[in-house]
Amino acid sequence: MNYALFIARKIYNGGDNTQKVSKPAINIATIGVAIGLAVMIISVCVVLGFKHSIRDKIVGFGSHITVANFLTLQSSEQYPIVINDSLTKELKTIPGVKHIQRYAYTQGILKTNSDFLGVVLKGVGPDFDSTFIHNNMVEGVIPRFSDTENQQNIVISKTIADKLKLKVGQRLFAYFINKQNVRTRKFTIAGIYSTNMKQFDAQVCFTDLYTAKKLNGWEADQYSGAEILVNDFLQLDPISYDVLSKVKNKVDHYGETYSSENIIEQNPQIFSWLDLMDMNVWIILALMIAVAGVTMISGLLIIILERTQMIGILKALGSRNKQIRHIFLWFATFIIGRGLIIGNIIGFGIIFLQKWTGLIKLDPQTYYVSTVPVEINISLIVALNLATLLICVLVLIAPSYLISHIHPAKSMHYE
């Protein structure tokens, strides 16, 4: 058996009764490691949950990658582009592409007897992935949108419904102004959604793809563009490059030029804001590991000083400085391990409590979510535990050299 490990285990388990290890030093060191790890786990889970919640909401209103008219991507105006079956089949061959759907935007005014509001209608068809809107529905249902006929259904946000005092099942008029004339359509409110994304909820409504195209006066094969969803967000950049390489400088039979952008390029401010959170997490991790390291150094020094006589006896019996240092490093590892176990229990306990109960609330107008979102990533938490253990042990190597300055003869008279 390993000599250093055997002695360390005896000391930790209280097998050496000649002199008790200072309980306060051990408890303080254990608490320091536990609190540090718990804070790190909570920080990582909250930031991951927050980033992915916001990212999924932005993607839900659009897609990971958008193929559209070059002029559309450079301005706020809508210019049509041909999205035919041959193009969609070509885009589907790109590795990592999960889904492709056509869409069309048009601007209009919703009017009731007492009020009116400017909105953006997004026309979607049978290929529309409604998972995101379905998960955020608060009332009504999502109708089966068509690309061949006007079914006169519309899905609006709770923000719009509150402003215009609308309810599911109500009928309302919408007015659309283009270069030629003013067009009027009558819609029935099929459903109401709420995502807490103020800039989207305040203006985006969903209706039939056929309706949006007709209101724009476009041809049957013209759309605002195609939205592409990918399997892995981490592979967004290479997939975006592949999509751009297939459509760049391509011109349809109406003379319109294709281009593409990914969701990060379309919303740089939001994603820059989310990236700042990573810096905050790194700062928290550094501070918590520093706290754990300092408490462990203090605890180790106290334990070494308290065990001066034992160190002297071990040296007199022939133990080398290296062996004795290993004894105390193993002893510190046991303390760190106990702290990690307690820290995991505290951290996971708080995370699961928030995940199941939504105990901590947020202002959705500011943070885009109504409760603090959490996401558990086991691989990251395991790496966090291993990194904490490794760093804490490494910072203890230098203080352990204090043992080299303890002389056997002098230590016998140490009290």
N, C-alpha and C positions, 0 to 999 in steps of 0.2 A: 504494500500500500504506500501511496505517496506520503512521505514523512510530514511535509508542511501541511498538507490537507488534513491528515489525521489529527495533528495538534490543534489546528484551527477549528476543526469540528468539535473537539473536546472542549475548547474554550467557549465556543459559541453556545454549546448545549449545557454549559455549566458544570462540566466534568471536573474542572480544576477548581477545587474548593478552597485552596490556600489564599486566594485573593479574588474577589468578585469584580467583574468588569463593570465599569461605571454605567449604570442603567440610563441616566439622563443623556449621556453622550450617544449611546446607541439609539435611544428613542428619537433624539433630535435629528440624527443623521437619517434614520428611517423615514421620519416625517418629511424631511427635506426632499428626499428622493421621491416619495409618494406624491406629495403635492406638486412637485415639478412635473412628473410624468402625467398626472391627471390633467393638469392645465394644458400640457402639450397635446394630449389625446383630444381634449375638448376643442382646442383651437383648430387642429387639423380637420376634425370631423365637421365643425361648423363652417369653416372656410370652404371645404369641399362641397358641402351641401348648398351653401349660398351661391357659389360660383356656378354649379351645375343647374341649380334652380333658375337662376337668371338667364343662363345660356340657353336652357331648354325653352324658356318662354320666348326669347328672341327668335330662336329657330322655329318655334311653333307658329309664329306669324308669317314666316317665310320659308326658309330652307337653309341648308348648309352652303349650297352653291346655287347661284342664279345665272341662267343663260338668258340674255335679253339683247335688245337693240343697243348698240354702242352709245347712241344719243340718249337713251333712257338712263343708262348707268352714269352718264355725265351730267344729268340735269334732273329736275323734278317732274318734267313732262313725260307723258307716256307715248312712246313711238312703237308701232307694231313690228313684229318679226314673224316669219314663217316657222312654225314648229310642227313638222310633219312626222310621220311614222318612221321614215328612214333616219332622221336625225335622232329621235329618241332611242331607236335601236342601236345606233352607233354609240350614243352616250352610255347606254346600259352595258356595253362591252367593257367599259373602263373598270378595272379592279377596285373594289371598295364601294361602288355605287349601289345603294340600297333601293331607292325609289325615285321615280321621275313623274312630275305632274305639271300639266299646263295651267296657266292662270291668266287673268286679265284684270287690270285695275281701271276704274273710272270714278270721277268725282261728281258728287251731286249734293242736293239739299233735301233733308227729310223735313216734312212740314206737318204739324198738327193744327188743330183749330186755334191754338193759342200761342204756338211757338214754332221755331224752325232751327235747324242746325246743319252746318256743312259737314259732310262725311266722305270717306273713301270707301267705295264698294269694291270688294275683291271677288271677282267671279271665279268660281271653281267648278270642276266637273266631277264625273263619277270616279276619276282616278285620284281625287283629293284624299289625302291622309288626314282624317278628322280626329285622330287620337288625342292631340293636344287640346283642341276645342272641346271635345267630349269630356275630357278630364276636368275642364274648367266651366262646365255648364252649371248654372244656378237655377234655371227654370226652362221648361219646354224641352224640345228635342232638336236634333240636327236633321233637317230634311235631306232627301236624296237629291243632290244637286245634278242638274242636267247640262249637257253641252249641245243639245239639239232643240230644246224648247224652253219657253219662259213659264216657269211654274209659280211665279209671283210670290216666292217665299224669301224671307230675309232673316238672318241671325244678327242681332245687335248686342252690344255690350251693356252691362248694368249701368255704366256711367252714362251712356246715351239714353237708356231707358229712364233713368232718374231725372235727367235734364228735361226730357220731353214728356215725362209722366206717362210712359207707355207700358203695356203689359202684353204677355204672350196671348196670341189670338187676335189682337187688335189689327186693324187695317189702317195704313197711312199712305200718303202720297209722297213721291220723291220726284224732284225736278232736276233735269240734267241740261246744262247749257253747253253747246258746242258752237262752232263757227257758223253753222247753218241756221239753227233754231233752238227752241226750248222743247225738250221732250219730257213727257210726264208718264210715270209708272205708278201703279198701285200695288203695294206689297202687303203680305200678311206676316206678322211677326211669329216665326216658328219657334224661336228659342232666344234665350238671353245668357250670355257668358260673362265671366269676370276673371281676369288674370292679374289684376293689380299693377299691370304695366301701363302707367298713366298715358304715355305718349301714343300707345296703340289703342287702348280701350276708349280713348276720347274720340276716335275717328273711324276705326276699321269695322266694317260690316261685311257679312258674307252673303252672296247670292249666287244664282246660276251663272255659269261661264257663258252660256248663250246670251243671256241678258246683257252682261257687261260688254261683250263684243258688239252686239247690235247697237247699244247706246253710243259706242265709240265710232260706229260706222265702218267697221273693219270687214275684210273679206273672211270667208269661211275658214281659211287656213292660217289666219293671222291671230297672234296672241301677244300679250305683254311679254311673255317669255315662258321658260320652263324652270321649275324648281327641283333641285336635286338633293336628296337626303343620302348621307353616307353611313356606313356601318360603324366606323370608328372615328370620333372627332379628332383623335390624336394624329390621324392620317389625313387631316383636312388639307394641309399644304400640298403634299404630292398629288392628291386627287384633284385639287383645284388647278394645278399645273397641267395635268393630263386633259382636263376639260377645256381649259383655255387653248391648249395646243390643237384641239380638234375643231374649235369654232373661231379662233382668231383669224381675222381678215377674210372670213367667209362671208359671201354676199348671197342673199336670197333672190328669187326671180322678180321681186319688186324693187331691187336695188338697195335694200336695207342691209347694214353691216352687223354681224354678230359679235358679241363679246361676253365676258363672264366675270363675276365677282363672287368671293365667298363672304360669309356672314361677318367675319372679322373686318374685312375691308369696307363693308357697308355700315358697320357700327363701331368705328374705331374708338370713340369716346367711352362707350360702355365697357368694351373689352380692356381698354387701358386702365379703367377704374378697377375692374376685376383683377387685373394683373398686379395692381398695387397691394392687394390683399396678400399675395404671396410674400412680399417684402415684410409685411406686418407679422406673418407667421414665422418667418425666419428670425425676426427680432425676438419674438416670444420664445421660440425654441432655444435661441442662444442664451437668453436671460434665465430660463428655467434650468437649463443644463448647468449654467454657472452657479445658480443657487444650490443645486444638488451637489455639484463638485465642491463648493466651499464648505457646505455642512459636512460632507464626507471627510475632507481634509482636516477640519477641526476635530471631528470625532476620532479619526485615526491618531492624531497627535495626542489627544487626551488618553486614548487607550494605550498607546506606546509608553507614555510617561507613567501611567498607572501600573504597567507591567514591566517596569525597569528591573526589578529583582528577578523576575522570571527570565528576562532576556539575559541577564548576567549569568544565571544558572545554566541556561542552554549553551551559552558561549563557553562556560567552564567545562561543560560536558563534551565539548568538541563541535558544536553546531557552528556552521559558517554564517557570516552576515547575510549572504544570499538566501540561505535556507530560512533564516528568521524573518527576513523581509517577506518571503513567500508566505510564511505563516500568517502574517498580519494582512497581506493582500488577499489571501483566501478568506480570512475573517471579515474583511471589508466587503468582499464579494457576497458573502452570506447576508450581510446587512443590506447591501444594494438590492439583492434578489428579493428580500422580504419587502423592501420599499416598492419595488416594481410590482409585486403582486397586489399590494394594497392600492397603489396608484391605478392599476388596471381596473380594480374593483370599483374605485371611486369614479374614475373617468367613464367607464362603460355604464355604470349606474346612472350617472347624470345624462349621458347621451341617450340611453334607452328611455329614461323618464321623459325627456323632451320629445323624442321621436313618437312615443305612444300617446302622450297627453298634450303636447304643444303648450307646455306650461308657460314658457317665456314668449310674450307677444312682442310684435314690432308694428310700427306704423307703415302700412302698405304703400302709402303715398310717397314715403321717403325711401324705403328699402325694397319695394316691389313684392314683398312677401308679408303675410300677416303673422307668422310665427317664425322663430329661429329655425331654419332648416339644418338638418344634420345628415351626414352620409358616412357610413362606416366602410373604410377600406382596410381590410385585414392585413394585406401585405405591407402597407405603409405603417400600420401600428406595430407590427412585428419588427419592422426595420427601426422604428422609433425606440422600442424596448432594447434592441440589440445595441443601437448607437448610444443610448443612455448608459447601459452597462459598460460598454467598451470605453467611453470617454471618462466615466467616473473612475474606472480602474486605472486608466492611463495617468490621470492627474494625481493619483495617489502614489505613483512610483517615486517621484522626487521626495515627498515627505517621508517615505519609508526609509530613506537613507539616513535618517536620524539615528537609526539602530546602530549604524557603524561607529557612532561617537560614544556609545555606551560601553564602559570598561567593566569587565567581570568583578574585579576587586572593589572598585568604588561602588558598584551597584548593590553590593551586599549590605552597605550601610545606608542605602536609600530608603527613605520612608515616604 
